[in-house]
């Protein structure tokens, strides 16, 4: 970080060396580490449990009894963030700020959120790490966006052949597996509840999931990809297309992805956030002099994450090696110069018998 200099070379001309007083080299691995250390106080402002960040994207989650309350709280948190940035030479672009209200109530007045002197109106859908979130978490926008991308890739693959000539079906099938399916199933772990889902007012009762429209949109894109593998006629039955192409239907792909996510949850350590959210509270000892109904803890709502975690049996979670930091400065690996080390190596090499093999 200190004692650095730079010079510019253009064709046969080289500028004099100039000392660098600040900044980092282009592509330095230290840059993201220093950025995270510098912006770490952002996630301790306001309510730390409602702060989320990934690289240079920051999200603030506010909860309340009404949209007016959450909007007022979000404006206060934003003003606190702007003040911190002004004190630390960091500016936040209001044009990139997005506001989203989440509410199960019917359409009502949506108050804006103030970012400095600018009022930001709430969006109909907001993208966060590739996942499109809407007001009622129906994920309709998310499925439409990613199904359209998958369908565009399927159209490109379908243009490579027709009913008479084209690429080998096995090659196109590998392309569908590698290019179409990952796009179509992106973010499924966040929104797919399974074939059944609990009712909001009666969590103990389950009914069919109301995702038929989402599955139909995904099936349309998958059918285009299958017809790229097998350029058949339009009257070919769908079951025949799935059997001959080796591509399962959408509902089977969704269930397979859900099982894989359950395996991933089981393989996480106890300190992982997903593992903490799925860990059940141990029951307390029963006291006979108190009625049982007053001792039983309230049952947690069976969310998508908890229901996915229960697809497989419990197993022992991995244990991470504890961190060990030494307060003493480690000795340098090489104390002698390069020339002296080379001479020592030559002297040692002469002591080895000629028929010995050194690995």
N, C-alpha and C positions, 0 to 999 in steps of 0.2 A: 504493500500500500504506500510505502514511502520510498524515496530515491528513484522514482521512475521518470523516464523521459521518452520522447517520441520525435520522429522526423518523417517527412513525407517525400516519397520518391515518385517522380513522374517522368517516364522515358529515361533520359540520360541526366536528368536534373534531380538533385537531392538537397533538400533544405537543411539548414543547421539544426542541431539537436536542441529541443526546447523542453525544459523540465515541466512535469505535470504536477500541479498542485492539488487537483481534485479529480473525481471521476474514476471510472474503471475501464479496463480494456474491453474491446468489443467481444461479446460472448464469454466473458469471465464467469466461472462457476460461483464466484463469491457474490455476484450481483443479486441473484434471487434470495440468498441467505441474508444479506444486509437489508434487502427490501422488506423481508418478513420481520426482521428485528426492528426496523424503523417504524413499521405500521402496526406492530403488535398492540400498542395502547388503544387502537380503534376498537378492539374487541373487548375492552374493559370499560368502555363508556356506557352510561345509561344502564340498561339491563343486559348483562353479559350473556344470559341464557338465550336471549333473542338475537344474538349476533352470529352471523355465519359468513365465512369468507373462503374464497378459492382464488389463488393468485391475486390479481388486482380487482376482482369482483367482490363486493361486500353487500350483504343483505341484512336488513333490520326487520325483525318480526315483532309486531305489537298486538296485544290481545286486550279485549275489553268487552263491555256490555253493549256497546253501540259503535257504529261507524264513526260518529262524531268524536267519541272518546279516543278511539285508536288513531284517527287522523290528527288530533291535537297532540297526542303523545309522540307520533312519528315526526311531526313538525318540530317538536322540542328536541328530539334526538338528532334530527338533521342539523338543527342550528348548533347544537353542542358539537357535532362532528365538524361543521364548517369552522367554528371557533378554534377547535383543536388544530385543524389544517392550517389556518392562518398563523397560528403560533409556531408551527413546525414547517412552514414553507411548503405546504401541500395544498393544491387546489383540486376541487371536485367539480367536474363539468355538469351543470344542471341539465344539459341536453341529453345526457346519458342516464339520467335518473328516471326510473320507472316506478309507478305506484300501482298496487293491486289490492283490491278489497276482497276478502273471503267471507262470505255470509250465506247461510242457508235460507235466509228470508227472501221474500219476493223482491222484485226490483223496487228500490227506494232511492232517495237522494244519496248521491255518492260525493261526499265532501272532498275537496282537493287537499294535497299536502304541500306545504310551503318549503321550498329549497332556496334559502336566501330571500331574494326579492321575487322569485318566480313561483307561480302556482302550478303544480303538476297534477293534471287530471288523471284519474284511474284508467287503466287499460282494460280492454275486454279479455285479454290473455297476455301472459308474461312468460318469457323464456328464462329459465334458470338452469345452467349447465346442460343445455340441450333438451330439457324437459319443459313442455308448455303447460302452464298452470292457468286454469280458468277460475271463475268466481265460485262455482259450486263443486269443483274438483270432479267434473265429469270426464275430463281428459279427452273431450271430443276434438278440440283443436290440435292436441298433441298427435292423436292417431291420424287425423287428416293430413297434417304436415308430413309426418314420416311415411305414411302410406303413399303420398304423392311422390316423394323422393324414391321410394322403392319401385313404384310403378314406372317412373322415368327410366330407371336402370333396366327394368324388365323390357321396356320398349326398345332400348338399345340392343339388348341381347336378342330380341325377337327379329330385329332387322338384319341379323347376320344370316338368316336362312329362311326357307319356306318349305312347302310340302314336297318339293322336288330336289332341292339341293341346300347345302349349308354345312355348318360345323357339326362335329360328332356330338351326339346327345350326351355322352359321358363328360365331355369337356364343358358343355353348356351347363350341365347339372352342377359341376364343381363351381362354376362361376355364380350360379344362383345361390349355392350354399355359402359362398364366400362374400358375395356382394349384396344380394337382395335380402336374404334372411336377417343378417345383422342390422340392416337399416330398418326393416319392417318391425323388428322386435326390440328396438331401442327403448329403454326405459320401461319395459314391461313389468319389471319387479316393483315399480312404484305404484302402478295403477291396476294391475290385474288382480281381482279378488278371488278368483277361482270360479267354479261352476255355480256355487252358492255363496251367499253372503248374509250376515246377520242383519236383522232389521234394527233401525236406529232406536226406536222406542222400546223394542223388545229384543235385547241382544241374545237371549237364549234361544230364540226362534230364527231359523234360517230359511231363506227363500231363494229362488233363482236370481242370479245376477242380472242386472239390467244393462248388459253390455252387448246385446245382439247387434245393434247398429255398428258398434266399433268392430266387432268380429267380421261383419259383412264387408266393411270397407277394407279391412286387411285381407280378406279372402279374394277380393277383386284384384288387388295387386299381386297376390300370390298366383292366381290363375293366369295372369299375363306372363309371369315367369315360367310357369309350367308349360304353357303353349310355346315358349321359346325353346324349351328342351325338346318337346315333341310337337312339331308343327302339324297339328292335326286339324280336322274340320271343326267348325263351330258346334256341330251337333254331337260331338263326342261326349259321352257322359262324364261328369266330374269325377266320379269314383274311379273310372278307368284311367283318367289323367293322373290321379294321385298314385295309383298302383303302378303304372308303367314308368312314371318319372322318378319314383322313389322319394317324392317330397310329401311329407305328412300334411294333413289338413291344419288349418290355423289353430283350432282348439287343442290339437295334440302338441303343436309347437309351444303354445302358451303354457300348457301343463308341464311340459318338459323343462321350460325355462323356470317355472315356479319351483320345481323340484331341485334344480341346480342352485337356485337362490337359497333354498332351505339347507342344502349341503354347505353352502358358504357360511351361513349363519352358525351352523354347528361347529365349523372349523375356526371360529374367531376366539380370541382370548377373552377373559372376563372383563378386561378394561376397555374393550372396544365399545363404542356407543351403541351399535346394533345389539350386541350381547347384553348390555345393560337394560335396554328397552324390552328385551324378551325374557329377562330373568324374573321368575315368579317369587313373590315374597314368601318366606318360610312361615308356616303357621305358628302362632304363639301357643304356649301350653294352656290347656283348658282348666279353668277354675270352676269347681263344682258349685260354689255358692252363688255364682252369677249365671244368669240365663245364657244359653248358648247363642241365641241370636244377637246378643250384644257383644259377643267376643269374636265372632267371625269377621274377618276383614272384608271390606266391599270388593266385589269382583270387578276386575278391570275389563274395560270394553274389548271384545275380541277384534282388534284391528287387523289389517292385512298382514302386517309384520308378525304379529303373534300367531295368527292362524297359519301362516307359512312356516313358522318355526315348529309348529306341532305336526307338520306332515311326516317328519321322521322322528325316531326315538332319540331320547337324550343320550349323549355320550360325553366322555371326559374332554374338556377343552384343553388346548395347548397352554403350557406355562412358559411365559417369556423369561429369558435370562435377565436377572436384575441388573440395572445399570451400575457401573462402577467407574467412578471418576477419581483420579489420583491428584492430590494437591501438589505433589512434587513434580518438577519439570523433568521429563524423561531425558536421558542422556542422548546425545546425537548418535546416529547410526554409524557415522564415519568421521573420525577425528583427524586422521592423516590426510595428506593431499592425494590427488589422483596418481601422481607420479610415484610417490612412496608406496602407495598401495599396490601399484603394478609391479614394483621391484620385489615387494614382499611375496606377491603371488608367484613370481618367477622362481624365487628361491625355494618356496614351498613345493613348486611343481618339480624341481630337480631332485627332491628327496623321494619322490614316488617311484617305485620300481617300474621299469619299462613295460612289463606285461600286465600292469594293473589297469583296470577300466574305471574311469571316473564318470559318474552320472551327475 
